[in-house]
């Protein structure tokens, strides 16, 4: 049986450290019928030079203005020849059988609109990236962002855009990713698909190896942007994910602390603080990750409140 044509789409901006690893992995896929489209969103590092070395093997689209990952992906989707659109990121390395496992999901469940897969960590990731990966894996990240690789095929409410394939006709008919929204553009699109009654699938055997923030500054920035996107989505649609409840629970927590301080109830304060610390430890593999839990709590909630309250959210 002939394998259907798949268009792989990768938006990139200033990814000189990882983009070549990504391309090499894509060129070595065990799949006979695919094209690679990379959209360079005004990179100013060595990314354009690296991409030029592969111009005979990839389709390159270069934005003249910075449009962001969502619009970049949509532009590539409009020009795609494939029946299916597979998305990954410039900081990802795909498994050899990535496309075969994604398309297997569609073959087994013909009614689904999309199929996503597992995220693992590259072997050459630094120690801080390993801590971030373990933290996010432990928390899930309080949602369905990361799943256990030993799980079976399952219907889900969301697949991250670093590892997902959509039917092109449904992707385009739904309008693609929301212009300007990043991150969270994948959550928003999947929410719209689900509201139309369409199903999303997860195949744990479809694997990408995803690099993570390599220092505290980048980790804090990532958490802030995650929170910002979720604040925007709650403002637009209301609460529809577990993680979106956290800021409201946090607000209640701080209100109780304030009332306890006003009424000098030391025992209540200590009890609440103990519960809070135990929660942080629960979401950590060890005390080394307590700092990541605390930092994510602060930056995620700060971003969420800004996304919820400000007019310009992304």
Buried (B, 14 or more C-beta within 10 A) or exposed (E): EEEBBBBBBBBBBBBBBBBBBBBEBBEEBEBEEBBBBBBBBBBEEBBBEBBEEBEEEBBBBEBEEEBBBBBBBBBBBEEBEBBBBBBBBBBBBBBEBBBBBBBBBBEEBEEBBBBBBBBBBBEEBEEBBEBBBBBBBBBBBBBBBBBEEEEEBEEBBBBBBBBBBBBBEBBBEBEBBBBBBBBBBBBBBBBEBBEEEBBBBBBBBBBBBBBBBBEEEBBBBBBBBBBBBBBBBBBEBEEBBEBBEBBEEBEEBEEBBEEBEEEEBEEBBEEBEEEBEEEBBEBBEEEEBBBBBBBBBBBBBBBBBBBBEEEEBB
